[in-house]
Amino acid sequence: MTLTSAASPLASKTRGGALDALRFVAALFVVVFHFGDTAPIPLQSMHGFLGRGYLATDFFLILSGFVLAKAYGAGVASGKVSLARFWLKRLARCYPTHIITLAMLVVMVLVAGAVGIQATNEGRFDLAGLPAQILLLHAFGLGGGHWNIPSWTISTLLICYAFFPMLWRAMLRINSVWISLGLAVAIIIGSNALSLALLGQQQFSLPYQWCMFRAAPLFLAGLALARAVQTGRWTGGAARIVGFGGGAVLLVNAWMVGPDLVNVLAICAIIIGCGASPVTKPIPGAEWGAKVSFCLFMVHTITGGVWFDVVEPLAARLHPAIESVAWEAWAMWFGALVFTVIASDLYNRVIDEPIQQWIGRKWFARPAISRPDPRPAAEQNA
C-alpha cells in the first residue's frame, strides 16, 4: 500500500461510484430504522444492530464534509467561490425540499384529523412545534425532532456550511496524509469521549437538543478525511484495501453489536476507500440512488404516515387475516419500503429536480461575458 505526502487531487468527479451507491444504502437503512417498530416483529428485537440506524445519519454527516471538500474545496481556496454564494447554494439545495415536505406533512395531518384518522405517534404533530421546524432552530436546542424528524440534520449542517471555507483553508495547511488521518481519528475519539464525560451518552446517538454537538465533529472529520485523500498518493489497490477492510470491520462489529466508535471509524475507512478510488466504470443505478437518497431521507416521514396510518388499516379491513398471517404481514411491511422508494423517486423527478434547476437558472447562472471581437472592423463587417 503506497501512501506518500505528494499532493494529488481528490477522487474522480465521475458520478455513479461506490459513494453514490452507499448514499442510497444509508438512506434506506434510515428508513428501515424508523419503520422498524411497525414491523410484525420489531426489528431491534431481532438483532441489536437494526436499532442503530442513527449510524447511517452519522455516515451522511461525515460524507457531507468529505464531498463538500471535493466539490468546493478548490474554489474556496482560490477565492473564486465566495462565502455568501457558497452558503446560499447550500441553503437553496436543502431548504426548498425541507419546507415543501413540511407543508405536505402539515396538510396530511390536518386532512387526517378532519376525517378522524389518528397518527400512530399521538401528540407528535403539535402545531406549536411548527415555527421551530420552519426556522430550523434545532441546532440551537429550540426545536426537537417533531414533525419531520430528519430536518435536524439540515439545521446543523447549514451552520457547518457557514464555517466550511474557514475550516477548509485551515485543513490546507496540513500536507501530510498521516497527520490528516490522525486528526480525523482524534476528532472522532475525542468528541465521543467528551460526550460520554459531559452528557453520559455516546456522541453518535445524541438526542435532538444536542444535535450540533453531534454533527459538527463528524462534519469536521469528513474534511480531514478529504485532506487525507488529497495529500496521499493513493493507488487503486491501497484504496480498495482500506475500503473493503473498513467494510469487513463494520460487518463483523455490526454482527457482534459492538461499540459504535468502531462502527464510525470503519465508516471513515469506507469513505476513504471509495473516495480515493477513481470511478472508471459507473455502478449501474448508483447515480440514480445518489439523486434519490436525499428525497428518501427527507420524505419517508410522509410515506410512512400514509402507509401505516391509511393503507395498512384499510388493507386490514378489506382482508382481516393479513395481520395474523406472518408472510402477509411481512409483505405488507416491506410494501412500505417499496412505496417509499417509488414515492421518493417521483418526488425527486417531479418536485426536487425541477425546483433545483429553476433556482440554478434564476439565482446562480453566471451571465455570459461579452468579449470584444479581436478582428479588424473591416473583417467584422465583411
C-alpha positions as CSV (number, residue, x, y, z in Angstrom):
1,M,0.0,0.0,0.0
2,T,1.5,3.3,-1.1
3,L,0.9,6.4,0.9
4,T,3.0,9.5,0.4
5,S,2.6,13.2,1.0
6,A,2.7,14.1,-2.6
7,A,-0.4,16.2,-3.2
8,S,-3.0,14.6,-5.6
9,P,-6.5,15.6,-6.5
10,L,-9.5,14.2,-4.8
11,A,-11.3,11.3,-6.4
12,S,-12.7,11.5,-9.9
13,K,-15.8,13.6,-10.3
14,T,-17.5,11.0,-12.4
15,R,-20.8,10.0,-10.9
16,G,-22.1,6.5,-10.3
17,G,-19.3,5.4,-8.0
18,A,-19.3,3.5,-4.7
19,L,-20.0,6.6,-2.6
20,D,-23.2,7.3,-4.7
21,A,-24.3,3.7,-4.1
22,L,-23.6,3.9,-0.4
23,R,-25.7,7.1,-0.1
24,F,-28.8,5.1,-1.2
25,V,-28.0,2.2,1.1
26,A,-27.5,4.5,4.1
27,A,-30.7,6.4,3.3
28,L,-32.7,3.2,3.0
29,F,-31.2,2.0,6.3
30,V,-32.5,5.1,8.0
31,V,-36.0,4.3,6.6
32,V,-35.7,0.7,7.9
33,F,-34.7,2.0,11.3
34,H,-37.6,4.5,11.5
35,F,-40.1,1.9,10.3
36,G,-38.6,-0.9,12.5
37,D,-41.1,-0.6,15.4
38,T,-44.0,-1.1,13.0
39,A,-42.8,-4.4,11.6
40,P,-44.7,-7.6,12.6
41,I,-41.7,-8.3,14.9
42,P,-39.9,-5.1,16.0
43,L,-36.6,-5.2,14.1
44,Q,-34.5,-4.2,17.1
45,S,-35.7,-7.3,19.0
46,M,-34.5,-9.5,16.1
47,H,-30.9,-8.1,16.0
48,G,-29.4,-5.2,18.1
49,F,-27.7,-3.5,15.1
50,L,-31.1,-2.9,13.5
51,G,-31.7,-0.4,16.3
52,R,-28.7,1.6,15.3
53,G,-30.0,3.3,12.2
54,Y,-28.6,6.6,13.6
55,L,-25.2,5.4,12.3
56,A,-26.5,5.9,8.7
57,T,-27.1,9.6,9.6
58,D,-23.6,9.8,11.1
59,F,-22.4,8.5,7.7
60,F,-24.2,11.3,5.9
61,L,-22.7,13.9,8.3
62,I,-19.1,12.7,7.7
63,L,-19.8,12.3,4.0
64,S,-21.1,15.8,3.8
65,G,-17.8,17.3,4.8
66,F,-15.9,15.0,2.6
67,V,-18.0,15.7,-0.5
68,L,-18.0,19.5,0.0
69,A,-14.3,19.5,0.1
70,K,-14.2,17.6,-3.1
71,A,-16.8,19.8,-4.9
72,Y,-15.9,23.2,-3.5
73,G,-12.5,23.0,-1.9
74,A,-10.5,24.3,-4.8
75,G,-13.0,27.2,-5.5
76,V,-13.0,28.2,-1.8
77,A,-9.2,28.0,-1.5
78,S,-8.7,30.2,-4.6
79,G,-11.3,32.7,-3.6
80,K,-13.4,32.0,-6.8
81,V,-16.3,30.9,-4.6
82,S,-17.4,33.5,-2.0
83,L,-18.8,32.5,1.4
84,A,-22.1,34.1,0.6
85,R,-22.5,32.3,-2.8
86,F,-21.4,29.0,-1.3
87,W,-23.8,29.2,1.7
88,L,-26.7,30.4,-0.4
89,K,-26.2,27.5,-2.8
90,R,-26.3,25.0,0.1
91,L,-29.4,26.7,1.6
92,A,-31.1,26.6,-1.8
93,R,-30.3,22.9,-2.1
94,C,-31.7,22.0,1.3
95,Y,-34.4,24.5,2.3
96,P,-36.9,24.2,-0.5
97,T,-37.2,20.4,-0.1
98,H,-37.5,20.9,3.7
99,I,-40.3,23.5,3.5
100,I,-42.2,21.6,0.8
101,T,-42.0,18.4,2.7
102,L,-43.1,20.1,5.9
103,A,-46.0,21.7,4.1
104,M,-47.1,18.4,2.7
105,L,-46.9,16.8,6.1
106,V,-49.0,19.6,7.7
107,V,-51.7,19.2,5.1
108,M,-51.7,15.4,5.5
109,V,-52.0,15.7,9.3
110,L,-54.8,18.3,9.1
111,V,-56.8,16.2,6.5
112,A,-56.3,13.1,8.5
113,G,-57.5,14.8,11.6
114,A,-60.6,16.1,9.8
115,V,-61.6,12.6,8.6
116,G,-60.9,11.0,12.0
117,I,-57.6,9.3,11.3
118,Q,-55.2,9.3,14.2
119,A,-51.5,9.3,13.8
120,T,-49.5,6.3,15.1
121,N,-47.4,8.6,17.3
122,E,-50.1,10.5,19.0
123,G,-49.1,14.0,20.2
124,R,-46.1,14.2,17.9
125,F,-47.7,16.6,15.4
126,D,-48.2,19.5,17.6
127,L,-48.8,22.8,15.7
128,A,-46.9,24.6,18.4
129,G,-43.7,22.9,17.2
130,L,-44.1,24.2,13.6
131,P,-42.2,27.5,14.0
132,A,-39.1,25.8,15.2
133,Q,-39.3,23.4,12.3
134,I,-39.9,26.1,9.7
135,L,-37.0,28.2,11.0
136,L,-34.7,25.1,11.5
137,L,-33.9,26.0,15.1
138,H,-32.9,22.5,16.1
139,A,-29.2,23.3,16.2
140,F,-29.8,25.9,18.9
141,G,-31.8,23.5,21.1
142,L,-35.0,25.4,20.4
143,G,-36.7,22.7,18.4
144,G,-36.8,18.9,18.6
145,G,-37.3,16.2,16.1
146,H,-41.0,16.5,15.9
147,W,-42.9,16.7,12.6
148,N,-40.3,15.8,10.0
149,I,-37.6,14.0,12.0
150,P,-34.7,14.2,9.6
151,S,-34.9,18.0,9.3
152,W,-32.5,18.4,12.3
153,T,-29.6,17.5,10.0
154,I,-30.3,20.4,7.7
155,S,-30.3,22.8,10.7
156,T,-26.9,21.7,11.9
157,L,-25.3,21.3,8.5
158,L,-26.3,24.8,7.4
159,I,-24.2,26.1,10.4
160,C,-21.4,23.8,9.4
161,Y,-21.5,25.1,5.9
162,A,-21.1,28.7,7.1
163,F,-17.8,27.7,8.6
164,F,-16.7,25.5,5.8
165,P,-14.4,28.0,3.9
166,M,-12.5,28.9,7.1
167,L,-12.2,25.2,8.1
168,W,-11.0,24.1,4.7
169,R,-8.4,26.8,4.5
170,A,-7.1,25.6,7.8
171,M,-7.1,22.0,6.5
172,L,-5.0,23.1,3.5
173,R,-2.1,23.8,5.9
174,I,-1.8,20.1,6.5
175,N,0.4,18.5,3.9
176,S,0.7,15.0,5.4
177,V,-1.7,12.2,4.8
178,W,-0.8,10.7,8.2
179,I,-1.5,13.9,10.1
180,S,-4.8,14.3,8.3
181,L,-5.8,10.7,9.2
182,G,-4.7,11.2,12.7
183,L,-6.7,14.4,13.0
184,A,-9.8,12.7,11.8
185,V,-9.4,9.9,14.3
186,A,-8.6,12.3,17.1
187,I,-11.7,14.4,16.4
188,I,-14.0,11.3,16.5
189,I,-12.5,9.7,19.6
190,G,-12.1,13.0,21.4
191,S,-15.6,14.3,20.7
192,N,-17.1,10.9,21.8
193,A,-15.1,10.9,25.0
194,L,-16.2,14.4,25.7
195,S,-19.8,13.5,25.1
196,L,-19.5,10.5,27.5
197,A,-17.9,12.6,30.1
198,L,-20.4,15.6,30.0
199,L,-23.6,14.0,28.8
200,G,-23.2,10.4,29.7
201,Q,-24.0,9.2,26.2
202,Q,-22.1,8.4,23.0
203,Q,-21.9,11.3,20.6
204,F,-23.1,9.2,17.7
205,S,-26.7,8.9,19.0
206,L,-27.2,12.1,20.9
207,P,-30.8,13.4,21.1
208,Y,-32.0,16.4,19.1
209,Q,-31.2,19.1,21.7
210,W,-27.5,18.2,21.3
211,C,-27.6,17.8,17.5
212,M,-25.0,20.5,16.9
213,F,-22.5,18.7,19.2
214,R,-23.3,15.5,17.3
215,A,-22.9,16.9,13.8
216,A,-20.1,19.4,13.9
217,P,-17.3,17.0,14.9
218,L,-18.4,14.4,12.3
219,F,-18.5,17.1,9.6
220,L,-15.0,18.3,10.6
221,A,-13.8,14.7,10.5
222,G,-15.1,14.5,6.9
223,L,-13.0,17.5,6.0
224,A,-9.9,15.8,7.5
225,L,-10.6,12.6,5.5
226,A,-10.9,14.6,2.3
227,R,-7.5,16.2,3.1
228,A,-6.0,12.7,3.7
229,V,-7.2,11.6,0.3
230,Q,-5.9,14.8,-1.3
231,T,-2.4,14.7,0.2
232,G,-1.8,11.0,-0.2
233,R,-0.9,9.3,-3.4
234,W,-3.4,6.5,-3.2
235,T,-3.1,3.6,-5.5
236,G,-6.2,1.7,-6.6
237,G,-5.1,-1.3,-4.5
238,A,-4.5,0.8,-1.4
239,A,-7.9,2.4,-1.7
240,R,-9.6,-1.0,-2.1
241,I,-7.7,-2.5,0.9
242,V,-8.8,0.4,3.1
243,G,-12.4,0.5,1.8
244,F,-13.0,-3.3,1.9
245,G,-11.2,-3.5,5.2
246,G,-13.4,-0.9,6.7
247,G,-16.5,-2.7,5.3
248,A,-15.3,-6.0,6.8
249,V,-14.8,-4.4,10.2
250,L,-18.2,-2.8,10.0
251,L,-20.0,-6.1,9.2
252,V,-18.2,-8.0,11.9
253,N,-18.8,-5.3,14.5
254,A,-22.4,-5.0,13.5
255,W,-23.0,-8.7,13.8
256,M,-21.4,-8.7,17.2
257,V,-23.3,-5.5,18.1
258,G,-20.0,-4.0,19.1
259,P,-19.1,-0.4,20.1
260,D,-20.4,2.4,17.9
261,L,-16.9,4.0,17.9
262,V,-15.6,1.1,15.9
263,N,-18.6,1.4,13.5
264,V,-17.9,5.1,12.9
265,L,-14.1,4.5,12.4
266,A,-15.0,1.7,10.0
267,I,-17.3,4.1,8.1
268,C,-14.4,6.6,7.8
269,A,-12.3,3.8,6.2
270,I,-15.1,3.0,3.8
271,I,-15.4,6.7,2.8
272,I,-11.6,7.0,2.3
273,G,-11.5,3.8,0.2
274,C,-14.4,4.8,-2.0
275,G,-13.3,8.5,-2.2
276,A,-9.8,7.6,-3.1
277,S,-10.8,5.2,-5.9
278,P,-11.4,6.9,-9.3
279,V,-14.7,6.0,-10.9
280,T,-13.6,4.2,-14.1
281,K,-16.9,2.4,-14.6
282,P,-20.1,3.7,-13.0
283,I,-22.0,1.2,-10.9
284,P,-25.5,0.6,-12.5
285,G,-28.1,2.5,-10.7
286,A,-25.6,4.3,-8.4
287,E,-26.2,7.8,-9.8
288,W,-29.9,7.3,-9.6
289,G,-29.5,6.1,-6.0
290,A,-27.5,9.2,-5.1
291,K,-30.1,11.5,-6.5
292,V,-33.0,9.8,-4.8
293,S,-31.2,9.4,-1.4
294,F,-31.8,12.9,-0.2
295,C,-35.6,12.7,-1.0
296,L,-35.7,9.2,0.5
297,F,-34.1,10.6,3.7
298,M,-36.4,13.6,3.8
299,V,-39.9,12.4,2.8
300,H,-40.1,9.0,4.4
301,T,-42.0,10.6,7.3
302,I,-44.8,11.3,4.9
303,T,-44.8,7.9,3.2
304,G,-44.6,6.1,6.5
305,G,-47.6,8.1,7.7
306,V,-49.6,7.3,4.6
307,W,-48.7,3.6,4.6
308,F,-49.1,2.8,8.3
309,D,-51.9,5.1,9.2
310,V,-54.0,4.8,6.0
311,V,-53.0,2.0,3.6
312,E,-52.3,-0.7,6.3
313,P,-55.5,-0.2,8.3
314,L,-57.5,-0.1,5.0
315,A,-55.9,-3.4,3.9
316,A,-56.7,-4.9,7.3
317,R,-60.4,-4.0,6.9
318,L,-60.6,-5.5,3.5
319,H,-58.5,-8.6,4.4
320,P,-58.7,-9.1,8.2
321,A,-56.4,-12.1,8.1
322,I,-53.5,-10.0,6.8
323,E,-52.3,-9.2,10.4
324,S,-52.4,-12.8,11.5
325,V,-50.6,-14.5,8.6
326,A,-46.9,-14.0,9.0
327,W,-45.8,-13.8,5.4
328,E,-48.7,-11.4,4.5
329,A,-47.9,-9.2,7.5
330,W,-44.2,-9.0,6.4
331,A,-45.2,-8.4,2.8
332,M,-47.3,-5.5,3.9
333,W,-44.4,-4.1,5.9
334,F,-41.9,-4.5,3.0
335,G,-44.5,-2.8,0.9
336,A,-43.9,0.3,2.9
337,L,-40.3,0.3,1.9
338,V,-41.1,-0.2,-1.8
339,F,-43.8,2.6,-1.6
340,T,-41.3,4.9,0.0
341,V,-38.6,4.3,-2.7
342,I,-41.1,4.9,-5.5
343,A,-42.6,8.0,-3.9
344,S,-39.1,9.4,-3.3
345,D,-38.2,8.8,-6.9
346,L,-41.3,10.6,-8.1
347,Y,-40.6,13.4,-5.6
348,N,-37.2,13.8,-7.0
349,R,-38.3,13.9,-10.6
350,V,-41.4,16.0,-10.2
351,I,-40.5,18.4,-7.4
352,D,-36.9,18.4,-6.3
353,E,-35.0,18.4,-9.6
354,P,-37.3,20.9,-11.4
355,I,-37.0,23.3,-8.4
356,Q,-33.3,22.9,-8.2
357,Q,-32.9,23.5,-12.0
358,W,-35.1,26.6,-11.7
359,I,-33.1,28.0,-8.8
360,G,-29.9,27.3,-10.6
361,R,-31.0,29.3,-13.7
362,K,-32.5,32.2,-11.7
363,W,-30.0,32.6,-8.9
364,F,-26.7,31.1,-9.8
365,A,-26.3,31.1,-13.5
366,R,-23.3,33.3,-14.4
367,P,-24.1,35.8,-17.1
368,A,-22.3,35.4,-20.4
369,I,-19.4,37.8,-20.7
370,S,-19.4,39.8,-23.9
371,R,-15.9,39.7,-25.3
372,P,-14.7,42.2,-27.9
373,D,-14.1,40.8,-31.4
374,P,-10.3,40.9,-32.0
375,R,-10.7,41.1,-35.7
376,P,-10.3,44.5,-37.6
377,A,-13.5,46.4,-38.2
378,A,-13.4,45.7,-41.9
379,E,-13.4,41.9,-41.3
380,Q,-16.2,42.1,-38.7
381,N,-18.5,43.8,-41.3
382,A,-17.5,41.6,-44.2
